[in-house]
Amino acid sequence: MLEVNEDSLQWIVVLLLLGFMLRSHVFARLLGVEKLTVHELVNRLSQKPAVVLIDVRTPKEFEAGHAKEAVLIPLHELKKRIDEVKQLCPDGEVAVVCRSGNRSLTGTVILKRAGFAHVYNVSGGMIQWESQGYPVRK
């Protein structure tokens, strides 16, 4: 039989917590999610056809300031609104933004699993967007 002592149990708990915290990063890497800097995003938004920008923050965060091209679909609603995202970007090219880049990473995994071909996580999120002087709409 396998003997589990207190030290082993602590390591198991630490590894499980680490796995839980890194799951989006691992899935994103496995699914081929790409990153976009805010500078690259600005370029992609000006191209034809432009990448669709989905903001996965809360409505309150969105109202406090967002990129004018952003469409609000809070992360907790994203799975239920996949058809809406497909209508917004028939080419399957979508960038996902949040406050710092963590929730958007989870959003990119959801979209990749739903079959979107080109999904980008905006590195640094709206914090980086604003720090680089890009305009926000309130």
BAFIBA-331486 format. One record per residue: y, z, x of N, C-alpha, C, O in turn; residue number from 1. Coordinates in nm, 3 decimals, m for minus. Last residue first. Layout:
[[Y; Z; X]; [Y; Z; X]; [Y; Z; X]; [Y; Z; X]; NUM]
...
REM end
This chain:
[[5.589; m2.214; m1.508]; [5.567; m2.088; m1.580]; [5.587; m2.110; m1.728]; [5.573; m2.017; m1.807]; 138]
[[5.471; m2.393; m1.233]; [5.528; m2.399; m1.368]; [5.493; m2.269; m1.438]; [5.380; m2.220; m1.428]; 137]
[[5.553; m2.419; m0.891]; [5.470; m2.362; m0.997]; [5.546; m2.373; m1.129]; [5.669; m2.363; m1.133]; 136]
[[5.554; m2.627; m0.597]; [5.613; m2.574; m0.720]; [5.509; m2.519; m0.817]; [5.395; m2.566; m0.824]; 135]
[[5.473; m2.511; m0.269]; [5.452; m2.606; m0.377]; [5.499; m2.545; m0.508]; [5.487; m2.424; m0.529]; 134]
[[5.491; m2.341; m0.050]; [5.613; m2.387; m0.114]; [5.595; m2.492; m0.223]; [5.692; m2.555; m0.264]; 133]
[[5.279; m2.218; 0.055]; [5.317; m2.343; 0.119]; [5.437; m2.409; 0.051]; [5.480; m2.518; 0.090]; 132]
[[5.240; m2.008; m0.116]; [5.287; m1.977; 0.020]; [5.329; m2.103; 0.096]; [5.407; m2.095; 0.191]; 131]
[[5.136; m2.139; m0.342]; [5.272; m2.084; m0.345]; [5.326; m2.056; m0.206]; [5.444; m2.079; m0.179]; 130]
[[4.882; m2.209; m0.239]; [4.970; m2.307; m0.302]; [5.116; m2.260; m0.296]; [5.205; m2.332; m0.252]; 129]
[[4.772; m1.961; m0.169]; [4.802; m2.059; m0.065]; [4.900; m2.164; m0.116]; [4.992; m2.205; m0.045]; 128]
[[4.748; m1.856; m0.427]; [4.818; m1.780; m0.323]; [4.862; m1.876; m0.213]; [4.978; m1.873; m0.170]; 127]
[[4.588; m2.035; m0.558]; [4.730; m2.035; m0.590]; [4.812; m1.950; m0.491]; [4.932; m1.973; m0.474]; 126]
[[4.344; m2.100; m0.297]; [4.391; m2.093; m0.435]; [4.542; m2.096; m0.450]; [4.614; m2.152; m0.368]; 125]
[[4.202; m2.110; m0.065]; [4.318; m2.022; m0.068]; [4.383; m2.013; m0.205]; [4.468; m1.927; m0.228]; 124]
[[4.084; m2.430; m0.135]; [4.085; m2.319; m0.040]; [4.216; m2.240; m0.050]; [4.325; m2.296; m0.043]; 123]
[[3.949; m2.542; m0.417]; [4.080; m2.538; m0.352]; [4.087; m2.411; m0.267]; [4.095; m2.300; m0.319]; 122]
[[3.654; m2.721; m0.419]; [3.711; m2.587; m0.431]; [3.842; m2.586; m0.354]; [3.846; m2.625; m0.237]; 121]
[[3.548; m3.008; m0.596]; [3.618; m2.951; m0.482]; [3.669; m2.812; m0.515]; [3.720; m2.787; m0.624]; 120]
[[3.302; m3.240; m0.674]; [3.365; m3.114; m0.712]; [3.422; m3.050; m0.587]; [3.355; m3.039; m0.484]; 119]
[[3.167; m3.517; m0.789]; [3.259; m3.476; m0.683]; [3.337; m3.354; m0.729]; [3.427; m3.363; m0.812]; 118]
[[2.981; m3.521; m1.006]; [2.952; m3.583; m0.877]; [3.038; m3.528; m0.763]; [2.988; m3.496; m0.656]; 117]
[[2.845; m3.287; m1.229]; [2.964; m3.352; m1.177]; [2.940; m3.398; m1.034]; [2.886; m3.325; m0.952]; 116]
[[2.626; m3.145; m1.336]; [2.612; m3.287; m1.303]; [2.737; m3.358; m1.254]; [2.734; m3.480; m1.238]; 115]
[[2.621; m2.878; m1.365]; [2.636; m2.955; m1.489]; [2.635; m3.106; m1.463]; [2.643; m3.185; m1.557]; 114]
[[2.624; m2.791; m1.106]; [2.498; m2.776; m1.181]; [2.501; m2.855; m1.311]; [2.396; m2.895; m1.363]; 113]
[[2.896; m2.838; m1.060]; [2.794; m2.915; m0.986]; [2.661; m2.909; m1.059]; [2.593; m3.010; m1.073]; 112]
[[3.009; m2.644; m1.229]; [3.032; m2.787; m1.253]; [2.930; m2.874; m1.181]; [2.883; m2.974; m1.236]; 111]
[[2.919; m2.404; m1.112]; [2.890; m2.433; m1.252]; [2.903; m2.583; m1.279]; [2.817; m2.642; m1.344]; 110]
[[3.036; m2.432; m0.859]; [2.890; m2.426; m0.871]; [2.848; m2.460; m1.015]; [2.753; m2.535; m1.036]; 109]
[[3.304; m2.414; m0.924]; [3.252; m2.539; m0.866]; [3.100; m2.544; m0.877]; [3.043; m2.650; m0.902]; 108]
[[3.321; m2.148; m1.015]; [3.345; m2.259; m1.106]; [3.290; m2.391; m1.054]; [3.236; m2.470; m1.130]; 107]
[[3.283; m2.013; m0.775]; [3.184; m1.997; m0.882]; [3.198; m2.111; m0.983]; [3.098; m2.164; m1.030]; 106]
[[3.522; m2.097; m0.659]; [3.394; m2.132; m0.596]; [3.281; m2.119; m0.697]; [3.192; m2.204; m0.702]; 105]
[[3.709; m1.975; m0.819]; [3.697; m2.120; m0.825]; [3.568; m2.168; m0.759]; [3.512; m2.269; m0.799]; 104]
[[3.685; m1.714; m0.740]; [3.639; m1.751; m0.874]; [3.621; m1.902; m0.885]; [3.530; m1.950; m0.953]; 103]
[[3.794; m1.759; m0.472]; [3.663; m1.701; m0.497]; [3.607; m1.737; m0.635]; [3.495; m1.786; m0.645]; 102]
[[4.053; m1.845; m0.435]; [3.945; m1.934; m0.395]; [3.806; m1.881; m0.422]; [3.708; m1.951; m0.397]; 101]
[[4.266; m1.698; m0.538]; [4.243; m1.696; m0.394]; [4.133; m1.790; m0.345]; [4.120; m1.812; m0.225]; 100]
[[4.307; m1.777; m0.810]; [4.410; m1.705; m0.735]; [4.391; m1.719; m0.585]; [4.485; m1.749; m0.512]; 99]
[[4.179; m2.107; m0.838]; [4.197; m1.974; m0.896]; [4.307; m1.906; m0.816]; [4.393; m1.974; m0.759]; 98]
[[4.067; m2.441; m0.905]; [4.156; m2.347; m0.839]; [4.156; m2.214; m0.913]; [4.135; m2.209; m1.034]; 97]
[[3.885; m2.734; m0.846]; [3.891; m2.607; m0.918]; [3.975; m2.509; m0.836]; [3.956; m2.494; m0.716]; 96]
[[3.880; m3.081; m0.912]; [3.911; m2.972; m0.819]; [3.928; m2.846; m0.903]; [3.978; m2.850; m1.015]; 95]
[[3.664; m3.356; m0.979]; [3.739; m3.241; m1.027]; [3.759; m3.139; m0.915]; [3.670; m3.114; m0.835]; 94]
[[3.531; m3.644; m1.088]; [3.601; m3.589; m0.972]; [3.695; m3.478; m1.019]; [3.793; m3.503; m1.089]; 93]
[[3.407; m3.789; m1.288]; [3.336; m3.674; m1.232]; [3.403; m3.613; m1.111]; [3.339; m3.537; m1.038]; 92]
[[3.524; m3.983; m1.430]; [3.472; m4.023; m1.298]; [3.399; m3.909; m1.230]; [3.336; m3.928; m1.126]; 91]
[[3.623; m3.849; m1.651]; [3.503; m3.932; m1.668]; [3.442; m3.978; m1.536]; [3.323; m4.010; m1.530]; 90]
[[3.769; m3.580; m1.702]; [3.743; m3.653; m1.577]; [3.614; m3.733; m1.587]; [3.509; m3.691; m1.538]; 89]
[[3.792; m3.495; m1.964]; [3.911; m3.497; m1.879]; [3.891; m3.580; m1.754]; [3.984; m3.643; m1.705]; 88]
[[3.530; m3.503; m2.053]; [3.628; m3.592; m2.114]; [3.754; m3.605; m2.029]; [3.814; m3.712; m2.021]; 87]
[[3.422; m3.299; m1.896]; [3.371; m3.437; m1.882]; [3.467; m3.538; m1.943]; [3.483; m3.648; m1.890]; 86]
[[3.556; m3.081; m2.002]; [3.583; m3.120; m1.864]; [3.536; m3.263; m1.840]; [3.604; m3.340; m1.772]; 85]
[[3.434; m3.076; m2.255]; [3.580; m3.097; m2.244]; [3.616; m3.143; m2.103]; [3.698; m3.234; m2.086]; 84]
[[3.174; m3.014; m2.183]; [3.202; m3.143; m2.247]; [3.351; m3.177; m2.240]; [3.388; m3.293; m2.222]; 83]
[[3.207; m2.750; m2.084]; [3.168; m2.859; m1.994]; [3.200; m2.996; m2.055]; [3.248; m3.084; m1.984]; 82]
[[3.262; m2.511; m2.207]; [3.360; m2.619; m2.221]; [3.331; m2.738; m2.129]; [3.421; m2.817; m2.099]; 81]
[[3.081; m2.316; m2.149]; [3.090; m2.358; m2.288]; [3.178; m2.482; m2.306]; [3.169; m2.550; m2.408]; 80]
[[3.136; m2.277; m1.877]; [3.005; m2.331; m1.919]; [3.010; m2.386; m2.061]; [2.950; m2.489; m2.091]; 79]
[[3.403; m2.163; m1.892]; [3.374; m2.293; m1.830]; [3.242; m2.354; m1.875]; [3.237; m2.473; m1.908]; 78]
[[3.480; m1.915; m1.972]; [3.464; m2.018; m2.076]; [3.410; m2.150; m2.022]; [3.376; m2.240; m2.100]; 77]
[[3.517; m1.763; m1.748]; [3.417; m1.716; m1.845]; [3.393; m1.815; m1.959]; [3.297; m1.801; m2.034]; 76]
[[3.729; m1.901; m1.622]; [3.594; m1.907; m1.568]; [3.489; m1.867; m1.670]; [3.383; m1.929; m1.678]; 75]
[[3.952; m2.080; m1.838]; [3.910; m1.957; m1.772]; [3.762; m1.961; m1.733]; [3.680; m2.019; m1.805]; 74]
[[4.111; m2.350; m1.795]; [3.979; m2.322; m1.854]; [3.928; m2.198; m1.782]; [3.867; m2.209; m1.675]; 73]
[[4.404; m2.523; m1.791]; [4.347; m2.388; m1.795]; [4.214; m2.389; m1.868]; [4.205; m2.423; m1.986]; 72]
[[4.483; m2.771; m1.570]; [4.433; m2.747; m1.705]; [4.364; m2.611; m1.702]; [4.276; m2.587; m1.620]; 71]
[[4.761; m2.865; m1.365]; [4.642; m2.784; m1.392]; [4.612; m2.772; m1.541]; [4.702; m2.763; m1.624]; 70]
[[4.993; m2.987; m1.296]; [4.881; m3.074; m1.333]; [4.758; m2.996; m1.380]; [4.662; m3.056; m1.429]; 69]
[[5.162; m2.783; m1.211]; [5.192; m2.852; m1.338]; [5.077; m2.939; m1.386]; [5.065; m2.963; m1.506]; 68]
[[5.007; m2.482; m1.113]; [5.043; m2.619; m1.076]; [5.062; m2.697; m1.206]; [4.985; m2.679; m1.300]; 67]
[[5.150; m2.175; m1.242]; [5.039; m2.267; m1.218]; [5.093; m2.402; m1.171]; [5.211; m2.432; m1.189]; 66]
[[5.226; m1.849; m1.342]; [5.258; m1.959; m1.252]; [5.136; m2.044; m1.221]; [5.033; m1.993; m1.178]; 65]
[[5.176; m1.685; m1.552]; [5.261; m1.631; m1.446]; [5.300; m1.739; m1.345]; [5.395; m1.722; m1.269]; 64]
[[4.989; m1.821; m1.702]; [5.127; m1.816; m1.751]; [5.224; m1.766; m1.645]; [5.342; m1.802; m1.647]; 63]
[[4.761; m1.761; m1.547]; [4.808; m1.898; m1.560]; [4.954; m1.902; m1.603]; [5.033; m1.978; m1.547]; 62]
[[4.730; m1.489; m1.595]; [4.757; m1.535; m1.458]; [4.817; m1.677; m1.462]; [4.911; m1.708; m1.389]; 61]
[[4.677; m1.501; m1.872]; [4.792; m1.425; m1.822]; [4.830; m1.469; m1.680]; [4.948; m1.485; m1.650]; 60]
[[4.437; m1.651; m1.884]; [4.561; m1.703; m1.942]; [4.686; m1.631; m1.890]; [4.789; m1.694; m1.867]; 59]
[[4.272; m1.630; m1.560]; [4.295; m1.582; m1.697]; [4.422; m1.646; m1.752]; [4.506; m1.691; m1.675]; 58]
[[4.159; m1.925; m1.379]; [4.212; m1.789; m1.391]; [4.226; m1.750; m1.537]; [4.195; m1.829; m1.627]; 57]
[[4.080; m2.181; m1.325]; [3.982; m2.092; m1.388]; [4.030; m1.947; m1.398]; [3.950; m1.856; m1.423]; 56]
[[4.209; m2.491; m1.361]; [4.248; m2.356; m1.320]; [4.159; m2.259; m1.397]; [4.163; m2.255; m1.520]; 55]
[[4.131; m2.808; m1.250]; [4.094; m2.704; m1.346]; [4.131; m2.569; m1.287]; [4.088; m2.535; m1.177]; 54]
[[4.253; m3.121; m1.204]; [4.265; m2.985; m1.153]; [4.238; m2.885; m1.265]; [4.312; m2.878; m1.363]; 53]
[[4.117; m3.431; m1.124]; [4.152; m3.339; m1.233]; [4.149; m3.198; m1.177]; [4.053; m3.159; m1.110]; 52]
[[4.265; m3.666; m0.904]; [4.162; m3.565; m0.927]; [4.209; m3.476; m1.041]; [4.328; m3.448; m1.053]; 51]
[[4.390; m3.977; m1.029]; [4.410; m3.845; m0.969]; [4.289; m3.757; m0.997]; [4.220; m3.771; m1.098]; 50]
[[4.285; m4.308; m0.950]; [4.304; m4.199; m1.046]; [4.313; m4.065; m0.972]; [4.252; m4.045; m0.867]; 49]
[[4.572; m4.258; m0.763]; [4.524; m4.314; m0.890]; [4.379; m4.354; m0.873]; [4.351; m4.433; m0.783]; 48]
[[4.721; m3.962; m0.618]; [4.646; m4.086; m0.613]; [4.608; m4.131; m0.753]; [4.611; m4.053; m0.848]; 47]
[[4.830; m3.712; m0.642]; [4.923; m3.825; m0.649]; [4.852; m3.960; m0.645]; [4.915; m4.063; m0.667]; 46]
[[4.621; m3.539; m0.605]; [4.686; m3.539; m0.736]; [4.780; m3.659; m0.753]; [4.806; m3.702; m0.865]; 45]
[[4.567; m3.575; m0.335]; [4.470; m3.624; m0.434]; [4.529; m3.629; m0.575]; [4.491; m3.715; m0.655]; 44]
[[4.790; m3.447; m0.221]; [4.767; m3.589; m0.198]; [4.674; m3.648; m0.304]; [4.698; m3.757; m0.356]; 43]
[[4.743; m3.186; m0.310]; [4.867; m3.253; m0.349]; [4.852; m3.404; m0.332]; [4.896; m3.482; m0.417]; 42]
[[4.499; m3.137; m0.175]; [4.504; m3.141; m0.321]; [4.628; m3.215; m0.369]; [4.620; m3.298; m0.459]; 41]
[[4.579; m3.126; 0.089]; [4.491; m3.234; 0.047]; [4.492; m3.249; m0.105]; [4.487; m3.361; m0.157]; 40]
[[4.728; m2.890; 0.069]; [4.794; m3.014; 0.111]; [4.710; m3.135; 0.069]; [4.764; m3.235; 0.020]; 39]
[[4.537; m2.702; 0.003]; [4.640; m2.731; m0.097]; [4.713; m2.860; m0.061]; [4.757; m2.932; m0.150]; 38]
[[4.216; m2.837; 0.098]; [4.332; m2.752; 0.123]; [4.436; m2.785; 0.015]; [4.423; m2.885; m0.055]; 37]
[[3.901; m2.837; m0.053]; [4.028; m2.907; m0.037]; [4.134; m2.805; 0.000]; [4.140; m2.698; m0.060]; 36]
[[3.550; m2.854; 0.009]; [3.675; m2.778; 0.002]; [3.792; m2.874; 0.013]; [3.784; m2.977; 0.079]; 35]
[[3.258; m2.942; m0.187]; [3.353; m2.962; m0.078]; [3.478; m2.878; m0.100]; [3.507; m2.835; m0.211]; 34]
[[2.925; m2.864; m0.250]; [3.063; m2.848; m0.294]; [3.154; m2.862; m0.172]; [3.129; m2.801; m0.068]; 33]
[[2.645; m2.892; m0.222]; [2.737; m2.989; m0.162]; [2.879; m2.982; m0.213]; [2.948; m3.084; m0.218]; 32]
[[2.461; m2.709; m0.299]; [2.493; m2.813; m0.395]; [2.593; m2.916; m0.341]; [2.622; m3.015; m0.408]; 31]
[[2.454; m2.533; m0.082]; [2.333; m2.607; m0.119]; [2.363; m2.725; m0.210]; [2.298; m2.830; m0.201]; 30]
[[2.718; m2.432; m0.096]; [2.672; m2.504; 0.023]; [2.551; m2.589; m0.011]; [2.545; m2.706; 0.027]; 29]
[[2.709; m2.307; m0.345]; [2.807; m2.412; m0.319]; [2.764; m2.496; m0.199]; [2.775; m2.619; m0.202]; 28]
[[2.509; m2.114; m0.307]; [2.488; m2.223; m0.403]; [2.584; m2.338; m0.376]; [2.545; m2.454; m0.384]; 27]
[[2.645; m1.955; m0.115]; [2.517; m2.018; m0.084]; [2.491; m2.135; m0.177]; [2.456; m2.244; m0.132]; 26]
[[2.869; m1.872; m0.258]; [2.886; m1.945; m0.131]; [2.758; m2.020; m0.095]; [2.763; m2.135; m0.051]; 25]
[[2.751; m1.736; m0.469]; [2.830; m1.856; m0.496]; [2.848; m1.939; m0.370]; [2.842; m2.062; m0.375]; 24]
[[2.622; m1.520; m0.333]; [2.546; m1.618; m0.408]; [2.624; m1.746; m0.434]; [2.568; m1.855; m0.423]; 23]
[[2.732; m1.307; m0.198]; [2.738; m1.438; m0.134]; [2.672; m1.550; m0.214]; [2.666; m1.663; m0.167]; 22]
[[2.684; m1.081; m0.356]; [2.821; m1.118; m0.323]; [2.832; m1.260; m0.268]; [2.933; m1.327; m0.290]; 21]
[[2.404; m1.076; m0.364]; [2.479; m1.091; m0.488]; [2.621; m1.139; m0.459]; [2.673; m1.227; m0.528]; 20]
[[2.346; m1.035; m0.095]; [2.299; m1.156; m0.161]; [2.376; m1.183; m0.288]; [2.411; m1.297; m0.318]; 19]
[[2.457; m0.779; m0.066]; [2.508; m0.891; 0.013]; [2.469; m1.024; m0.051]; [2.552; m1.115; m0.060]; 18]
[[2.289; m0.635; m0.238]; [2.433; m0.643; m0.264]; [2.496; m0.761; m0.190]; [2.579; m0.833; m0.245]; 17]
[[2.043; m0.671; m0.106]; [2.061; m0.718; m0.243]; [2.209; m0.733; m0.278]; [2.249; m0.831; m0.340]; 16]
[[2.099; m0.543; 0.139]; [2.066; m0.685; 0.135]; [2.082; m0.744; m0.004]; [2.130; m0.856; m0.019]; 15]
[[2.141; m0.277; 0.049]; [2.246; m0.350; 0.120]; [2.221; m0.500; 0.115]; [2.314; m0.577; 0.088]; 14]
[[1.886; m0.221; m0.060]; [2.005; m0.218; m0.145]; [2.120; m0.297; m0.081]; [2.188; m0.374; m0.148]; 13]
[[1.731; m0.238; 0.172]; [1.702; m0.326; 0.059]; [1.824; m0.334; m0.033]; [1.861; m0.443; m0.078]; 12]
[[1.838; m0.029; 0.320]; [1.851; m0.167; 0.369]; [1.825; m0.268; 0.257]; [1.891; m0.371; 0.249]; 11]
[[1.761; 0.189; 0.161]; [1.903; 0.164; 0.185]; [1.925; 0.019; 0.232]; [2.018; m0.047; 0.188]; 10]
[[1.482; 0.170; 0.183]; [1.545; 0.154; 0.053]; [1.695; 0.123; 0.069]; [1.748; 0.040; m0.004]; 9]
[[1.445; 0.231; 0.450]; [1.407; 0.100; 0.399]; [1.476; 0.070; 0.267]; [1.524; m0.041; 0.244]; 8]
[[1.530; 0.498; 0.450]; [1.601; 0.399; 0.531]; [1.571; 0.258; 0.481]; [1.661; 0.175; 0.472]; 7]
[[1.336; 0.620; 0.281]; [1.477; 0.619; 0.243]; [1.557; 0.514; 0.320]; [1.643; 0.448; 0.262]; 6]
[[1.042; 0.406; 0.267]; [1.112; 0.532; 0.296]; [1.260; 0.516; 0.262]; [1.304; 0.409; 0.218]; 5]
[[0.766; 0.278; 0.127]; [0.911; 0.260; 0.128]; [0.975; 0.396; 0.152]; [0.963; 0.488; 0.071]; 4]
[[0.468; 0.125; 0.207]; [0.540; 0.251; 0.207]; [0.689; 0.224; 0.219]; [0.733; 0.154; 0.311]; 3]
[[0.231; m0.056; 0.035]; [0.357; m0.063; 0.106]; [0.431; 0.069; 0.093]; [0.454; 0.119; m0.017]; 2]
[[m0.119; 0.000; 0.083]; [0.000; 0.000; 0.000]; [0.125; 0.000; 0.087]; [0.124; 0.050; 0.199]; 1]
REM end
